[in-house]
Amino acid sequence: MSPNRRDLLALSGALAAGGLLAGCLAPVQGDDTVTVESDESPVTPDDVGDDVLRRLVADNTDFALDLHGTLAEADPNANRFVSPYSVSVALAMTYAGARGETRQQMGQTLRFSLAREKLHPAFHTLRGQVNGETDGDAESDDSEPRPFTLTGANALWGQEGYPWRDAYLATVEANYGAGLHAVDFASDAEAARQTINSWVADRTEDRIRNLLPKGSVHGLTRLVLTNAIYFKANWQHEFDEEKTTSREFTALDGSTAEVPTMEVTEDFQYAAVDGHQLVELPYVGGDVSMVVVLPRDGRFEQFEQRLDAARLSTLLEALDEREGTLRLPKFTFESATSLKQTLSELGMPVAFDQNDADFSGMADPEAGKLFIGDVIHKSFVGVDEKGTEAAAATAVTMEVSSAEVDPPKPFEMTVDRPFLFAIRHRRTDAVLFLGRVVDAAAARE
């Protein structure tokens, strides 16, 4: 990727899946692991139709809102920011090696409705479009670089000499670009952890550091799957810094505080539905945007609990170009959480069960029974007058054991209470990041 494409937009998410089996991984770079043949053929990239891609995006959006809702319910007064896209990619790579009830539960929880022969090629196509690698018949022109940075990368970190299945490695590398790096968890897990963390930090412009905390990988770890996504972009319509003033923001718990609030008057895609307001803020280039949703006063929790993919789609369809004034708090914050309990509650507990998990599609179970030890997610978001920078990382540790009408009146939208926001890829409608700000005073670096 050219330097220009890495300059303007920073959205980073990293997913690591670490597997503990009765085996070892050594921090030796290379693909010199011992592999085991499998009767199951690898899934190779294939052309997928628009209907298949739309189905994958819809499934991912369903999962994104499930994940968001469960996290919000667990800690209702906390600001939260995640990359459901990054989580889905990392767990899709993990899902490729799941079998039996483990695969069934993971598929239902992740909302995967496509057969494996379509699912992984669909992720390959989506990944290419999000990264700007597959532009159909459009000709690339280096003299007109992409006006923002939106990049993603995947990798596998596996125990050196472990009996990985050829079909699994081929499926993941072909569809997700995730090559296998040999490391040595068995002899030096700390060195492996630092190697993986450095890889994540490098691909997220140092916004995601220490993704794998101490103790998250150890001598029984056998595999870590990583996904990193980085985004940075300027607003198409920047806020005037001279108009940024302190305004009162009422947090979800009823407390109030003065917070720096930006202001802009422009033509935006805007809608007011049942007293709820939403506005779409495009970034330079128009390929990516942020949608800010301000539920009706006093209805934030009810609105958030009932928000699903169908409701979100209805709200987005109501957007219409309209001049208006938006006042939005500046915010910068980080989130870090273990998703093990959340994903178990959503319906895939068996994947974390050392006795019943079945990841035999990854490696010969004779070497040890793989199960997911944890799924760790970290994220960062910064929003100011110029634009947005966002980053996220996830670690899955796997262990053994129409007609003209009169123009509408200008709208006015003052975000002075809890709100939701999403960063989406407009061409595919993929939700790349999803967040909530319930306490703007706490959302300051």
C-alpha positions in Angstrom: 0.0 0.0 0.0 1.3 3.4 -0.9 2.2 5.9 1.9 -0.5 8.2 0.7 -3.2 5.6 1.4 -1.9 5.3 5.0 -1.9 9.0 5.8 -5.4 10.2 5.9 -7.7 7.7 7.7 -6.8 5.6 10.7 -9.1 2.8 11.7 -7.4 -0.1 13.4 -8.7 -3.3 14.8 -6.7 -6.3 15.7 -8.1 -9.7 16.5 -6.0 -12.4 18.0 -7.1 -16.0 18.6 -4.8 -18.0 20.8 -5.2 -21.7 21.0 -3.8 -23.9 23.8 -3.2 -27.6 23.0 -0.8 -30.2 24.1 1.8 -28.9 21.8 4.3 -26.0 21.3 4.8 -22.8 19.2 8.3 -21.2 18.8 9.1 -17.5 17.9 10.8 -18.6 14.7 9.5 -16.8 11.6 8.5 -19.1 8.8 6.0 -21.7 7.8 8.1 -24.8 8.8 5.3 -26.4 10.8 4.4 -30.0 10.4 0.9 -30.3 8.8 -1.6 -33.1 8.7 -3.7 -33.9 5.6 -7.5 -33.5 5.9 -10.3 -35.1 4.0 -12.0 -31.8 3.8 -11.1 -29.7 0.8 -9.9 -26.1 1.4 -12.2 -23.2 0.5 -10.7 -21.0 -2.2 -11.7 -17.5 -3.1 -14.4 -17.3 -5.7 -16.6 -14.7 -7.3 -19.6 -13.9 -5.1 -22.7 -12.1 -6.3 -24.0 -8.9 -4.8 -26.8 -10.8 -3.1 -24.2 -13.0 -1.2 -22.2 -10.0 -0.2 -25.3 -8.2 1.1 -26.3 -11.3 3.1 -22.9 -11.4 4.8 -23.0 -7.7 5.6 -26.5 -8.1 7.0 -25.4 -11.1 9.1 -22.4 -9.1 10.4 -24.7 -6.2 11.3 -27.0 -8.4 13.2 -24.0 -9.7 15.2 -22.6 -6.2 15.7 -25.8 -5.1 17.4 -26.1 -8.3 19.4 -22.6 -7.7 20.7 -23.1 -4.0 21.4 -26.4 -4.6 23.2 -24.9 -7.3 25.5 -21.8 -5.2 26.3 -24.0 -2.2 27.1 -26.3 -4.2 29.3 -23.3 -5.5 31.3 -22.0 -1.9 32.0 -24.8 0.6 31.1 -22.9 3.7 32.4 -19.7 3.1 30.4 -18.7 4.6 27.1 -18.0 1.8 24.7 -16.3 1.4 21.3 -15.8 -1.8 19.3 -15.0 -2.9 15.8 -17.6 -5.7 15.1 -16.0 -6.0 11.7 -12.7 -6.9 13.2 -14.3 -9.3 15.7 -16.2 -11.0 12.9 -13.1 -11.4 10.7 -11.1 -12.9 13.5 -13.8 -15.3 14.6 -14.5 -16.2 11.0 -10.9 -17.4 10.7 -11.4 -19.4 14.0 -14.8 -20.7 12.8 -13.1 -22.2 9.7 -11.5 -24.8 12.0 -14.5 -25.5 14.1 -16.5 -28.7 13.7 -19.7 -30.3 15.1 -21.6 -28.5 17.8 -18.8 -25.9 18.2 -19.3 -24.8 14.6 -23.1 -24.8 14.9 -23.0 -22.6 18.0 -20.4 -20.3 16.6 -22.3 -19.9 13.3 -25.6 -19.1 15.1 -23.9 -16.6 17.5 -21.9 -14.9 14.7 -25.1 -14.9 12.6 -23.3 -16.7 9.7 -26.1 -17.9 7.4 -23.9 -18.7 4.4 -22.4 -22.2 3.8 -18.7 -22.4 4.2 -18.2 -22.6 0.5 -19.7 -19.1 0.2 -18.9 -17.6 3.6 -15.1 -17.4 3.4 -15.1 -16.2 -0.3 -17.7 -13.5 0.8 -15.3 -12.4 3.5 -12.5 -12.3 0.9 -14.6 -10.0 -1.3 -15.7 -7.8 1.5 -12.1 -7.5 2.8 -10.9 -6.5 -0.6 -13.6 -3.8 -1.0 -13.0 -2.4 2.5 -9.3 -2.3 1.9 -9.8 -0.8 -1.5 -8.1 -3.7 -3.3 -11.1 -4.8 -5.4 -12.6 -1.9 -7.3 -14.3 -3.8 -10.1 -13.6 -2.3 -13.4 -12.3 0.9 -12.0 -8.7 1.7 -13.0 -6.3 2.6 -10.3 -4.5 6.0 -10.6 -1.6 6.5 -8.3 -1.8 10.3 -9.0 -5.2 10.3 -7.2 -4.6 8.4 -4.0 -7.4 7.2 -1.8 -8.3 10.3 0.3 -8.2 8.4 3.6 -6.5 5.4 5.2 -8.5 2.2 5.7 -6.4 -0.9 5.9 -6.6 -4.3 7.4 -4.3 -7.2 7.9 -4.5 -10.8 9.2 -2.0 -13.3 10.4 -1.8 -16.7 12.2 0.8 -17.3 14.9 1.2 -21.0 15.4 3.3 -23.4 17.5 6.4 -24.5 15.5 6.1 -28.1 14.5 2.5 -28.4 15.5 0.3 -30.7 13.2 -1.9 -28.0 11.5 -4.2 -29.2 8.8 -3.3 -28.2 5.3 -6.9 -27.5 4.3 -7.4 -25.1 7.2 -4.2 -23.2 6.5 -5.0 -23.0 2.8 -8.6 -21.7 3.5 -7.4 -19.0 5.9 -4.5 -17.8 3.8 -6.4 -17.8 0.5 -9.5 -15.9 1.8 -8.1 -13.8 4.6 -4.5 -13.3 3.6 -3.4 -14.8 6.9 -0.1 -16.6 6.5 1.3 -18.8 9.3 4.2 -17.4 11.4 5.9 -20.0 13.6 6.4 -19.0 17.2 7.4 -20.9 20.4 4.7 -20.5 23.0 5.9 -23.7 24.7 9.5 -22.5 25.4 9.1 -18.7 25.5 5.5 -17.5 25.5 6.6 -14.0 26.6 8.7 -13.5 23.5 5.8 -14.7 21.3 3.5 -12.3 23.1 5.8 -9.4 22.4 6.2 -10.4 18.8 2.4 -10.5 18.2 1.8 -7.2 20.1 4.5 -5.5 18.0 2.8 -6.7 14.8 -0.6 -5.3 16.0 0.9 -2.0 17.1 2.7 -1.6 13.8 -0.5 -2.1 11.8 -2.5 0.2 14.0 -0.1 3.2 14.1 0.6 2.4 17.7 -2.9 3.0 18.8 -3.4 -0.6 20.0 -0.6 -1.5 22.2 -0.3 -4.6 24.5 -3.3 -6.3 22.9 -2.2 -9.5 24.6 -1.7 -8.7 28.3 0.8 -10.6 30.4 -0.5 -14.1 31.1 -2.9 -14.2 28.1 -0.6 -16.7 26.3 1.5 -19.3 28.0 3.1 -22.7 27.5 -0.1 -24.4 26.5 -1.1 -21.8 23.9 -0.9 -23.2 20.4 -2.4 -20.6 18.1 -3.2 -16.9 17.9 -5.2 -15.4 15.1 -4.7 -11.7 14.5 -6.7 -9.1 12.5 -5.7 -5.4 12.4 -7.7 -2.6 10.9 -6.7 1.0 10.9 -8.7 4.0 9.9 -8.0 7.8 9.7 -9.9 10.4 7.8 -10.8 14.1 7.6 -14.4 15.2 7.5 -15.8 16.2 4.2 -17.3 19.2 6.0 -14.9 20.1 8.8 -16.1 21.8 12.0 -14.9 25.4 12.5 -12.6 25.3 15.6 -13.6 28.9 16.4 -17.1 27.7 17.0 -16.1 25.0 19.5 -17.4 26.0 22.9 -18.2 24.5 26.2 -21.8 23.1 26.4 -23.6 21.1 29.1 -23.9 17.4 28.5 -26.2 15.3 30.6 -24.8 11.8 31.2 -26.9 8.6 31.4 -26.8 8.7 35.2 -28.2 12.2 35.3 -25.0 14.1 36.1 -24.1 17.1 34.0 -20.8 18.6 32.9 -19.4 21.2 30.5 -17.7 19.6 27.5 -16.0 21.0 24.4 -18.7 20.9 21.7 -18.1 21.4 18.0 -20.5 23.1 15.6 -21.0 23.0 11.8 -23.8 24.2 9.5 -24.0 22.3 6.2 -26.0 20.1 3.9 -26.1 16.6 5.5 -28.1 13.4 5.2 -30.5 13.8 8.1 -33.6 12.2 9.5 -35.9 12.6 12.4 -37.9 9.4 13.2 -40.3 9.1 16.2 -38.4 11.9 18.0 -35.0 10.2 17.3 -32.5 12.2 15.2 -29.7 10.9 13.1 -27.2 12.5 10.8 -24.6 11.1 8.4 -21.2 12.8 8.4 -19.2 11.8 5.3 -15.4 11.6 5.3 -13.3 13.0 2.5 -13.8 10.8 -0.6 -17.3 9.8 0.5 -16.5 6.0 0.8 -16.8 6.0 4.6 -19.1 7.9 6.9 -20.0 8.3 10.6 -23.7 8.1 11.5 -24.6 9.8 14.8 -27.9 8.7 16.4 -29.4 10.8 19.1 -32.4 9.0 20.7 -35.3 11.0 22.0 -34.7 12.6 25.4 -35.2 10.0 28.2 -35.4 7.1 25.8 -31.8 6.2 25.2 -31.8 2.9 27.0 -35.1 1.7 25.5 -33.9 2.7 22.0 -30.6 1.0 22.4 -32.1 -2.2 23.7 -34.5 -2.4 20.8 -32.1 -1.5 18.1 -31.5 -4.3 15.6 -30.4 -4.5 12.0 -33.9 -4.1 10.6 -34.5 -1.0 12.7 -31.1 0.5 11.8 -31.8 -0.1 8.1 -35.2 1.7 8.4 -33.5 4.6 10.1 -30.8 4.8 7.4 -33.4 4.6 4.6 -35.1 7.7 6.1 -32.0 9.9 5.6 -32.5 12.7 3.2 -30.2 15.7 2.3 -31.0 18.7 4.3 -29.3 21.8 5.5 -28.9 22.1 9.2 -26.6 22.8 12.2 -25.0 20.0 14.2 -23.4 20.4 17.6 -21.4 17.4 18.6 -19.0 16.9 21.6 -15.4 16.2 20.9 -14.4 12.8 22.3 -11.4 10.5 22.7 -11.4 7.3 24.7 -10.3 3.7 24.7 -12.2 0.5 25.5 -10.8 -2.9 26.6 -12.8 -6.0 27.5 -12.8 -9.7 27.5 -15.5 -11.1 25.2 -15.5 -14.6 26.6 -18.5 -14.2 28.8 -20.3 -12.0 26.3 -19.9 -14.5 23.5 -20.9 -17.4 25.8 -24.1 -15.6 26.7 -24.8 -14.9 23.1 -24.8 -18.6 22.4 -21.4 -20.2 21.8 -20.3 -21.5 25.2 -19.0 -24.9 23.9 -16.2 -23.1 22.0 -14.7 -22.2 25.4 -15.2 -25.6 26.9 -12.0 -27.5 27.2 -13.8 -30.9 27.2 -16.4 -30.3 24.5 -14.9 -27.8 22.1 -14.2 -29.2 18.6 -11.6 -27.4 16.5 -10.4 -30.6 14.8 -10.5 -28.8 11.5 -7.5 -26.8 12.6 -5.2 -29.6 13.7 -5.1 -33.3 14.5 -6.9 -33.7 17.9 -4.4 -36.4 18.8 -2.0 -33.6 19.5 -4.3 -32.1 22.1 -7.9 -30.7 22.2 -8.0 -27.1 21.2 -10.5 -24.7 22.8 -10.8 -20.9 22.9 -9.3 -19.5 26.1 -10.5 -16.0 25.7 -11.4 -13.3 23.2 -9.8 -9.9 24.1 -10.9 -6.7 22.4 -9.2 -3.3 22.6 -10.2 -0.2 20.7 -9.5 3.5 20.4 -11.5 6.4 18.9 -10.7 10.1 18.6 -13.1 12.7 17.1 -12.3 16.4 16.6 -12.9 19.3 14.3 -10.7 17.8 11.5 -11.9 14.2 11.4 -11.7 10.8 13.1 -9.1 8.2 14.1 -10.1 4.8 15.2 -8.5 1.6 16.1 -9.5 -1.8 17.5 -8.0 -5.2 18.3 -9.2 -8.6 19.3 -7.3 -11.6 20.6 -8.8 -15.1 20.6 -6.6 -17.3 22.7 -7.0 -21.0 21.9 -5.8 -23.5 24.4 -5.6 -27.3 24.8 -6.9 -29.2 27.7 -38.1 11.4 -6.5 -40.4 14.5 -7.7 -39.5 18.1 -6.7 -40.9 19.3 -3.4 -40.5 22.4 -1.3 -37.2 22.3 0.5 -37.5 21.2 4.1 -36.7 23.6 6.9 -33.2 23.5 8.2 -32.7 21.0 11.1 -31.0 21.6 14.3 -29.4 18.7 16.2 -27.6 19.4 19.5 -26.0 16.2 20.9 -26.1 17.1 24.6 -27.1 13.7 26.0 -26.2 10.0 25.4 -25.8 9.0 21.8 -24.7 6.2 19.5 -22.4 6.3 16.6 -21.2 4.0 13.8 -18.5 4.2 11.2 -19.6 2.4 8.1 -18.3 1.5 4.6 -20.9 3.1 2.4 -20.4 1.0 -0.7 -21.1 -2.3 1.2 -22.9 -0.9 4.3 -20.4 -2.8 6.5 -20.4 -1.5 10.0 -16.7 -1.1 10.8 -17.0 0.5 14.2 -19.9 0.9 16.6 -19.9 3.0 19.8 -21.9 4.7 22.5 -21.1 7.9 24.5 -23.2 8.1 27.6 -20.8 10.4 29.5 -19.0 12.9 27.3 -17.0 14.3 30.2 -15.4 10.9 30.7 -14.7 10.6 27.0 -11.7 12.9 27.0 -8.1 11.7 26.8 
